Amino acid sequence: MQAAHLCPKVCGQDTKRWEGWIFVFAQKHQLQAIIPYVPTESPTLGHLVYEMVLAHFLAHDRHALLQTIKSWPKGIYDIAAVIVAIQSELDRSPSSSSMSATTPDTVILMECLAELYTINRQPGKALPYFLRLRRPNVFDLIRENNLFTAVQDQALLLVEFDHELMEKRKKDGEDVDIAQSAAITLLVDHIHSIPIGRVVQQLQSRPYYLYLYLDALFHKDPHLTSAFADDQVSLDSRLTDLELVEMQFLGETICGVRASSLVDFLRASNYYSLEAAYDVCSERDMVPEMVFLLGRMGNNKKALNLIIERLADVNRAIDFAKEQHDDDLWEDLLKYSETRPPFIRGLLENVGAEIDPIRLIRRIKNGLEIPGLKGALIKILHDFNLQASLLEGCQTILEGDCADLSRKLHKNQSSGFFLSAKTLCRVCGRPLQQSSHGLILLFLCRHVVHADCVNNCNALPQQPDPTLVGMGIGGQPGLSGKIAFTAIVRAKIHQGCPVCVKRSEGEQA
């Protein structure tokens, strides 16, 4: 120890002398004594010396190895060679993706490799160790270094780690929603870098995680899970069992347990096999799902029978019949209801436009006691009275609107229209006063044009001279004469306003 203490004074800045003495200590099996005095700068020794020190720590003191890697400057030793040595040692140690089954020495070796890969600017290779070490900043590391491709084969580790974090937060009193899983969100948001097939393959051993992943994919885009639709039906039907298995696996409660959404999936997806899905639901006696699938397969009678016999839910039966738009199904429902007073009352209370209540009332057998029948009949009468009142009110409103709009139309078409000497023809763009024909046409659409700008203008009559008309020559005097002349002009213009005709032709083109 005293000799090692004197080395800085004896060797000073002499690199060769330092290296010589270090090798002497190593040969005497006293390397541990001189390590605290080994310089890392001023002078910097050969990389072989530093690698020898790290190898010594790897064999005898792994805590010191980790601290040395963190404290020594990078570049003074061959990082790749050290990684190979530590990886070789790690391969000989018992390891597992589960931290509970990993020895302390294995944890230190993984921390060393994660640190070395980070120093060597290889975050992709450090990622698996960060995941197994449960580093909380792993998601930031992935996003900051764009490691989505590197996580392709680490999907299971990523999801396991994230759920452990959520369980920890739940124990700390936080509200945790399973749908907000950071790992699942990351996998779903980057499917181009992390192929769906590879993730599904990795999650097969943990069906609950596979369900969460496929469910998140489906909510993002139903087409993404088309290849796994049958698997999703099976997983969704076993959701409760999967949660229980996961609870046993973790030894904890599942955070944010959700109810099965199989019916929603069956309604939204078109990629699963109807027969296979029905077999799965039948095996687990999932009656609402079986009803939906039977309806989708066209077996409406069997579906209706399930609702009546198994669910005894008249409202669901009515809704099902409405969805199918099948008169025969309504007839079947009426037949089923003839001997079931609760169904008769339910039909009467919820009757709509699909079925005539008189048709139902006539089917009631004499002597059949129906609790609540009086109230149901009163409700029918009240509903019909309300419907009649609504129709009358709507008719009154429509008539008032029609009268109001008619008055506005008449006012707009018959009111005066201001023109000046500068007003231009809407067809040729010249002032209205510049007309060879002398006649100006004002249409009800408020467009004003020269008479010679319309088709068949040569057939239009000339406007009578007011002086001659006053003398009783050339036309009828007064208002009747003007009306007669207007009628002649209107009869000659077959297409109406040329501006509107041209506009409509442009829209059609």
C-alpha positions in Angstrom: 0.0 0.0 0.0 2.9 2.4 0.8 4.5 1.6 -2.5 1.3 2.4 -4.4 1.0 5.6 -2.4 4.4 6.7 -3.6 3.8 6.0 -7.3 2.4 9.4 -8.2 5.6 11.0 -6.8 7.9 8.5 -8.4 6.2 8.3 -11.8 5.0 11.8 -12.2 4.1 12.5 -15.9 6.1 9.5 -17.2 3.6 7.2 -19.0 6.0 4.3 -19.5 7.1 4.3 -15.8 3.4 4.3 -14.8 2.6 1.4 -17.0 5.6 -0.5 -15.9 4.8 -0.2 -12.2 1.1 -1.0 -12.8 2.1 -4.3 -14.5 4.5 -5.0 -11.6 1.6 -4.7 -9.2 -0.5 -6.9 -11.4 2.2 -9.6 -11.5 2.4 -9.5 -7.7 -1.5 -9.8 -7.5 -1.6 -6.4 -5.9 -3.4 -4.5 -8.6 -6.2 -3.5 -6.2 -3.6 -1.5 -4.2 -2.6 0.8 -7.1 -5.9 1.3 -8.8 -6.9 4.3 -6.7 -3.8 6.1 -7.9 -4.0 5.2 -11.6 -4.2 8.5 -13.6 -6.9 8.9 -16.3 -5.5 12.2 -17.6 -2.2 14.1 -17.3 -0.9 11.6 -18.2 -3.3 9.3 -20.0 -2.0 5.7 -20.1 -2.5 3.1 -22.8 -6.0 1.6 -23.1 -4.7 -1.8 -22.2 -4.0 -0.6 -18.6 -7.5 0.7 -18.1 -9.0 -2.4 -19.6 -6.9 -4.5 -17.2 -8.3 -2.5 -14.3 -11.9 -3.0 -15.5 -11.3 -6.7 -16.0 -10.1 -6.8 -12.4 -13.2 -5.1 -11.2 -15.4 -7.5 -13.4 -13.8 -10.4 -11.6 -13.7 -9.1 -8.1 -15.8 -6.0 -7.4 -18.7 -5.4 -9.8 -20.1 -2.4 -7.8 -16.7 -0.7 -8.3 -16.9 -1.7 -12.0 -20.1 0.2 -12.5 -18.9 3.3 -10.6 -15.6 3.3 -12.6 -17.4 3.1 -15.9 -19.6 6.1 -14.8 -16.7 8.2 -13.6 -13.9 7.5 -16.1 -13.8 9.7 -19.2 -14.8 7.9 -22.4 -12.1 7.2 -24.9 -9.4 6.0 -22.6 -10.3 2.4 -23.1 -11.8 0.2 -25.9 -15.5 0.3 -25.1 -16.3 -2.5 -27.5 -13.8 -4.8 -25.9 -15.2 -4.1 -22.4 -18.7 -4.7 -23.7 -17.7 -8.1 -25.1 -16.2 -9.1 -21.7 -19.2 -8.0 -19.7 -21.6 -9.6 -22.1 -19.8 -12.8 -21.9 -20.0 -12.7 -18.1 -23.7 -11.8 -18.3 -24.4 -14.8 -20.6 -23.1 -17.1 -17.9 -25.3 -15.6 -15.2 -28.9 -16.5 -14.6 -31.1 -13.8 -16.2 -34.7 -13.2 -16.9 -37.0 -10.6 -18.3 -38.6 -10.5 -14.8 -36.6 -8.5 -12.3 -37.8 -10.7 -9.5 -35.9 -13.6 -10.9 -32.7 -11.7 -11.5 -29.7 -11.9 -9.2 -28.0 -8.7 -7.9 -24.8 -9.4 -9.9 -26.8 -9.8 -13.1 -28.5 -6.4 -12.4 -25.1 -4.7 -12.0 -23.8 -6.3 -15.3 -26.9 -5.1 -17.1 -26.4 -1.6 -15.7 -22.8 -1.7 -16.9 -23.8 -2.6 -20.4 -26.6 0.0 -20.5 -24.1 2.6 -19.4 -21.4 1.5 -21.9 -23.8 1.4 -24.8 -25.1 4.9 -23.9 -21.5 6.2 -23.7 -20.8 4.6 -27.0 -23.8 6.4 -28.6 -25.7 3.1 -29.2 -29.0 3.8 -27.4 -30.7 1.1 -29.4 -28.5 -1.6 -27.9 -28.9 -0.1 -24.4 -32.7 -0.2 -24.7 -33.2 -3.9 -23.8 -31.2 -3.4 -20.6 -33.1 -0.2 -19.7 -36.3 -2.2 -20.1 -35.1 -5.1 -18.0 -33.8 -2.7 -15.4 -37.1 -0.9 -15.3 -35.7 2.5 -15.9 -38.6 5.0 -15.7 -37.1 7.2 -18.5 -37.2 4.4 -21.0 -40.1 5.9 -23.0 -38.4 9.3 -23.2 -35.2 7.4 -24.4 -37.2 5.7 -27.2 -38.8 8.9 -28.4 -35.7 11.2 -28.1 -33.5 8.7 -30.0 -36.2 7.5 -32.4 -35.7 3.9 -31.3 -39.0 2.6 -32.6 -37.3 0.2 -34.9 -35.1 -1.0 -32.1 -38.1 -1.8 -29.9 -39.6 -4.2 -32.5 -38.4 -7.2 -30.6 -38.9 -5.7 -27.1 -42.6 -5.3 -27.2 -43.4 -7.7 -24.3 -40.7 -6.2 -22.1 -42.0 -2.8 -22.9 -45.6 -3.6 -22.0 -44.7 -5.6 -18.8 -42.6 -2.7 -17.6 -45.3 -0.1 -18.3 -47.9 -2.2 -16.4 -45.5 -2.5 -13.4 -45.2 1.3 -13.4 -49.0 1.6 -13.5 -49.4 -0.8 -10.6 -46.8 1.1 -8.6 -48.7 4.4 -9.3 -51.9 2.8 -8.2 -50.4 1.7 -4.9 -49.3 5.3 -4.4 -52.9 6.3 -4.6 -53.1 7.6 -8.2 -56.0 7.0 -10.5 -54.8 4.7 -13.3 -56.6 4.0 -16.5 -55.5 0.9 -18.3 -56.5 2.5 -21.7 -53.8 5.1 -21.1 -50.9 2.6 -21.2 -47.8 4.4 -22.5 -46.4 1.2 -24.0 -49.6 0.2 -25.8 -49.9 3.8 -27.1 -46.3 3.8 -28.4 -46.8 0.5 -30.2 -50.0 1.6 -31.8 -48.8 5.1 -32.8 -45.7 3.7 -34.6 -47.0 0.6 -36.5 -44.9 1.5 -39.5 -41.7 1.1 -37.5 -43.0 -1.6 -35.2 -44.9 -4.1 -37.4 -48.2 -5.4 -36.0 -47.4 -9.0 -36.8 -44.2 -8.9 -34.8 -45.9 -7.4 -31.7 -48.7 -9.9 -31.9 -46.2 -12.8 -32.0 -44.4 -11.5 -28.9 -47.6 -11.0 -26.9 -49.0 -14.4 -27.6 -47.7 -15.7 -24.3 -49.6 -12.9 -22.4 -53.1 -12.9 -23.9 -54.3 -10.1 -21.7 -51.6 -7.7 -23.1 -52.4 -9.0 -26.6 -56.1 -8.1 -26.1 -55.2 -4.6 -24.9 -52.9 -4.1 -28.0 -55.5 -5.4 -30.5 -58.3 -3.4 -28.9 -56.2 -0.2 -29.1 -55.4 -0.9 -32.7 -59.1 -1.5 -33.5 -60.1 1.8 -31.9 -57.5 3.6 -34.0 -58.5 1.9 -37.3 -60.7 -1.2 -37.5 -58.9 -2.3 -40.7 -55.6 -2.7 -38.8 -56.8 -5.8 -37.0 -58.5 -7.4 -39.9 -56.0 -10.3 -40.0 -56.6 -11.0 -36.3 -60.4 -10.5 -36.1 -61.1 -14.1 -35.0 -58.4 -13.9 -32.4 -59.9 -10.7 -31.1 -63.3 -12.3 -30.8 -61.8 -15.1 -28.7 -59.8 -12.8 -26.5 -62.7 -10.4 -25.9 -65.0 -13.3 -25.0 -62.4 -14.4 -22.4 -61.6 -11.0 -21.0 -62.6 -11.7 -17.5 -60.6 -14.9 -17.4 -57.6 -13.2 -18.9 -57.7 -10.5 -16.2 -57.8 -13.2 -13.5 -54.8 -15.0 -15.0 -52.9 -11.8 -15.2 -53.7 -11.0 -11.6 -52.3 -14.4 -10.6 -49.3 -13.9 -12.7 -48.5 -10.5 -11.2 -49.8 -11.4 -7.7 -51.7 -8.1 -7.7 -54.9 -6.6 -8.9 -55.4 -5.4 -12.4 -55.5 -1.7 -12.6 -58.4 -0.2 -14.5 -60.2 -3.5 -15.2 -62.7 -2.9 -18.0 -65.9 -4.6 -19.0 -66.0 -6.7 -22.1 -66.8 -4.8 -25.3 -67.4 -7.8 -27.5 -70.8 -6.6 -28.7 -69.3 -3.3 -29.8 -66.5 -5.1 -31.6 -69.0 -7.5 -33.3 -71.0 -4.5 -34.5 -68.1 -2.5 -35.8 -66.0 -5.2 -37.5 -66.7 -7.1 -40.7 -63.6 -9.3 -40.8 -64.4 -12.1 -38.4 -66.1 -15.4 -39.2 -69.7 -15.2 -38.0 -69.9 -19.0 -37.5 -66.6 -19.1 -35.5 -67.7 -16.1 -33.4 -71.1 -17.7 -32.7 -69.4 -20.9 -31.5 -67.1 -18.9 -29.2 -70.1 -17.0 -27.7 -72.2 -20.1 -27.5 -69.5 -22.0 -25.6 -69.3 -19.2 -23.0 -73.1 -18.7 -23.0 -72.9 -15.0 -24.1 -76.6 -14.5 -25.0 -76.6 -10.8 -26.1 -73.7 -11.6 -28.4 -75.4 -14.7 -29.7 -78.5 -12.7 -30.5 -76.6 -10.2 -32.5 -74.7 -12.8 -34.5 -77.8 -14.8 -35.2 -79.4 -11.6 -36.5 -76.4 -10.9 -38.7 -76.5 -14.4 -40.1 -80.2 -14.0 -40.9 -81.6 -16.4 -38.3 -83.9 -13.8 -36.9 -86.4 -16.2 -35.5 -83.8 -18.0 -33.4 -82.4 -14.7 -32.2 -85.8 -13.5 -31.2 -86.5 -16.7 -29.4 -83.3 -16.3 -27.4 -84.3 -12.8 -26.3 -87.7 -14.0 -25.2 -86.7 -17.4 -23.6 -83.3 -16.5 -22.2 -83.3 -12.8 -21.6 -87.1 -12.2 -21.1 -86.5 -8.6 -22.2 -89.5 -7.2 -24.1 -87.7 -3.9 -24.8 -84.7 -5.7 -26.3 -87.1 -7.8 -28.4 -88.8 -4.7 -29.7 -85.5 -3.0 -30.5 -84.3 -6.2 -32.3 -87.5 -6.3 -34.4 -87.1 -2.7 -35.3 -83.5 -3.2 -36.4 -84.4 -6.0 -38.7 -87.3 -4.3 -40.5 -89.0 -7.7 -41.0 -92.8 -7.9 -40.8 -92.7 -11.7 -40.3 -90.5 -11.0 -37.2 -93.2 -8.7 -35.8 -95.7 -11.5 -36.4 -93.5 -14.0 -34.5 -93.1 -11.5 -31.6 -96.9 -11.1 -31.4 -97.4 -14.9 -31.4 -94.7 -15.3 -28.7 -96.5 -12.5 -26.6 -100.0 -14.0 -26.8 -99.4 -16.2 -23.7 -97.0 -13.8 -21.9 -98.7 -10.9 -20.2 -95.5 -9.0 -19.4 -94.7 -9.0 -23.1 -98.2 -7.9 -24.1 -98.0 -5.0 -21.7 -94.4 -4.1 -22.9 -95.6 -4.1 -26.5 -98.5 -1.8 -25.7 -96.3 0.6 -23.7 -93.6 0.7 -26.4 -95.7 0.4 -29.5 -94.7 2.6 -32.4 -95.3 3.1 -36.1 -94.1 -0.5 -36.7 -97.2 -2.2 -35.3 -100.8 -1.3 -35.0 -102.0 -1.4 -31.4 -105.4 -2.6 -32.4 -103.8 -5.6 -34.1 -102.2 -6.5 -30.8 -105.2 -5.8 -28.6 -107.4 -8.2 -30.8 -104.9 -11.0 -30.1 -105.5 -10.8 -26.3 -107.4 -13.9 -25.3 -110.5 -13.5 -23.2 -109.8 -14.1 -19.5 -106.1 -13.4 -19.8 -105.0 -11.3 -16.8 -102.5 -8.6 -17.8 -101.1 -6.6 -14.9 -100.9 -2.9 -15.8 -103.1 -3.2 -18.9 -105.2 -0.2 -18.1 -102.2 2.0 -17.7 -100.8 0.7 -21.0 -104.0 1.5 -22.9 -104.2 5.0 -21.3 -100.6 5.5 -22.5 -101.5 4.5 -26.0 -104.5 6.9 -26.2 -102.3 9.7 -24.7 -99.6 9.0 -27.2 -102.0 9.1 -30.2 -103.6 12.3 -28.9 -100.2 13.8 -28.5 -99.2 12.7 -32.0 -102.5 14.2 -33.5 -101.8 17.5 -31.7 -98.2 17.6 -33.0 -99.5 17.0 -36.6 -102.1 19.7 -36.3 -99.4 22.1 -34.9 -97.0 21.2 -37.7 -99.8 21.8 -40.3 -100.6 25.2 -38.8 -96.9 26.2 -38.9 -96.5 25.0 -42.5 -99.6 26.9 -43.7 -98.3 30.1 -42.0 -94.9 29.7 -43.5 -96.4 29.1 -47.0 -98.6 32.2 -46.7 -95.7 34.4 -45.5 -93.4 33.2 -48.2 -96.1 33.7 -50.8 -96.6 37.3 -49.7 -92.8 37.9 -49.8 -92.6 36.4 -53.3 -95.5 38.5 -54.6 -94.1 41.7 -53.1 -90.6 41.1 -54.5 -92.0 40.3 -58.0 -94.5 43.2 -58.1 -92.5 46.0 -56.4 -90.8 48.8 -58.3 -87.2 48.6 -59.6 -84.8 51.5 -59.7 -82.9 52.2 -63.0 -80.7 55.0 -64.0 -79.1 56.2 -67.2 -75.9 54.3 -66.3 -77.6 51.0 -65.7 -76.0 48.3 -67.9 -77.5 45.4 -69.8 -76.6 42.1 -68.1 -76.0 40.4 -71.4 -74.0 42.8 -73.6 -72.8 45.2 -70.9 -73.9 48.4 -72.8 -76.1 51.1 -71.2 -79.8 50.2 -71.4 -80.6 53.4 -73.3 -78.4 52.2 -76.2 -80.8 49.9 -77.9 -81.7 49.6 -81.5 -85.0 47.9 -80.7 -86.0 50.5 -78.2 -87.6 47.9 -75.9 -86.1 47.1 -72.5 -87.1 43.8 -70.7 -87.3 43.5 -66.9 -87.7 39.9 -65.6 -89.1 38.8 -62.3 -85.6 37.7 -61.3 -84.6 41.4 -61.5 -82.3 41.1 -64.5 -82.7 43.9 -67.0 -81.6 43.4 -70.7 -82.0 44.9 -74.1 -84.8 43.3 -76.1 -82.3 42.7 -79.0 -80.1 40.7 -76.6 -82.6 37.8 -76.2 -83.1 35.0 -78.6 -85.8 35.4 -81.2 -85.6 39.2 -80.7 -86.9 39.8 -84.3 -90.2 38.3 -83.3 -90.8 40.8 -80.6 -93.3 43.5 -81.3 -92.4 47.2 -81.4 -93.5 49.3 -78.4 -96.6 51.4 -79.5 -96.1 55.1 -79.8 -97.8 56.8 -76.7 -99.1 59.6 -78.9 -100.8 57.3 -81.3 -102.2 55.1 -78.5 -103.7 58.2 -76.9 -105.5 59.0 -80.2 -106.9 55.4 -80.3 -104.4 54.3 -83.0 -101.9 51.4 -82.7 -103.1 49.7 -79.5 -105.4 49.8 -76.5 -105.0 52.8 -74.2 -104.4 52.6 -70.4 -103.4 49.7 -68.2 -105.2 47.1 -70.3 -103.1 48.0 -73.3 -99.9 47.6 -71.3 -101.0 44.2 -70.0 -101.9 43.0 -73.4 -98.5 44.2 -74.8 -96.6 42.4 -72.0 -98.5 39.2 -72.7 -97.5 39.3 -76.3 -93.8 39.9 -75.4 -93.9 37.1 -72.8 -95.3 34.7 -75.4 -92.4 35.4 -77.8 -89.7 34.8 -75.2 -89.7 31.0 -74.8 -86.6 30.5 -72.6 -87.2 33.3 -70.1 -84.4 35.4 -68.7 -81.2 35.0 -70.9 -79.0 35.7 -67.9 -80.5 32.9 -65.8 -80.5 30.5 -68.8 -76.8 31.1 -69.4 -76.0 30.7 -65.7 -77.8 27.4 -65.5 -76.1 26.1 -68.6 -72.7 27.0 -67.0 -73.6 25.1 -63.8 -74.7 22.0 -65.8 -71.4 22.1 -67.8 
